[in-house]
Amino acid sequence: MRALNPTELQSLIEEATFDYTMGENEAALTKLGRATTSTPDSFAAWHALAEIYFSLRRFDEARDAAEKAHAIQPDDLFINTTLSRIWMEKGDKATAEKFGAQAKIQSWKEQLKNPETTKDGL
């Protein structure tokens, strides 16, 4: 399967997200499977897949997809939050707290980079 160009990839992720919101879970998973197979370095595709699996309570598959996204962008606030939520659901509080702490650190870094957007938040 050929790699999707950025526009095709974004469209496929958006279609999958729409499918999911319309209750077409299998269509969404199929499209995201295509996205991750054709473009395995797509953080957005892996993260979307993790979130859909999580919402379907398929925690092992959510963890696997989230770990792939994390390997691509380990400093991303949202993937660390996703992993924290997954591990909490799986009953591993220590691992959940580790990823939660990483998310908090990333949030603080963002606040330091953009102090104007967080004036009242500190």
SVG drawing of the C-alpha trace seen along z (x, -y; Angstrom):
<svg xmlns="http://www.w3.org/2000/svg" viewBox="-25 -38 34 44">
<polyline fill="none" stroke="black" stroke-width="0.4" points="0.0,0.0 1.4,-3.4 1.8,-6.1 -0.9,-8.7 0.1,-12.3 -0.7,-14.7 -4.0,-15.9 -5.2,-12.4 -4.2,-11.3 -5.9,-14.3 -9.1,-13.6 -9.1,-10.0 -8.6,-10.8 -11.4,-13.4 -13.7,-10.9 -13.0,-8.3 -13.7,-10.8 -17.0,-11.7 -17.9,-8.0 -17.2,-7.5 -19.4,-10.5 -22.2,-9.0 -21.9,-5.7 -20.1,-3.9 -17.4,-2.5 -16.2,0.3 -16.0,-2.1 -13.9,-4.5 -11.6,-1.8 -11.2,-0.5 -10.2,-4.0 -7.8,-4.6 -6.3,-1.1 -5.7,-2.1 -4.2,-5.4 -1.8,-3.7 -0.9,-1.0 -0.1,-3.3 1.5,-6.0 2.8,-4.4 4.6,-7.5 1.3,-9.5 0.9,-10.6 -2.6,-12.0 -3.8,-8.6 -2.4,-6.6 -3.8,-9.1 -7.3,-9.1 -7.2,-5.3 -6.3,-5.2 -9.1,-7.6 -11.7,-5.6 -10.6,-2.3 -10.6,-3.9 -14.2,-5.2 -15.2,-1.6 -13.5,-0.4 -11.1,1.7 -8.2,0.8 -5.5,3.1 -5.9,1.9 -6.1,-1.7 -2.9,-1.2 -1.1,0.3 -2.2,-2.6 -1.4,-5.2 2.1,-3.7 2.7,-4.0 1.7,-7.6 3.8,-8.2 6.8,-6.7 6.4,-9.3 5.8,-12.3 6.6,-11.4 6.4,-15.0 2.8,-15.6 0.5,-16.7 -2.5,-14.9 -1.0,-11.5 0.4,-11.4 -3.1,-12.2 -4.6,-9.5 -2.1,-7.0 -2.8,-8.1 -6.5,-7.5 -5.9,-4.1 -3.7,-2.9 -6.1,-4.1 -8.9,-2.1 -6.6,0.9 -6.1,0.6 -2.4,-0.4 -2.4,-3.6 1.4,-3.9 1.8,-3.9 -1.3,-6.2 0.3,-8.7 3.6,-8.5 1.9,-9.5 -0.3,-12.0 2.9,-13.7 4.3,-13.9 1.2,-15.5 1.3,-18.1 5.0,-18.8 4.1,-19.4 1.2,-21.7 3.6,-23.7 6.1,-24.0 3.3,-25.3 2.3,-27.8 5.9,-29.0 6.2,-29.3 2.9,-31.2 2.4,-33.2 -0.2,-35.5 -2.6,-32.7 -2.5,-31.6 -2.3,-34.9 -5.2,-33.9 -4.3,-30.2 -1.2,-30.5"/>
</svg>
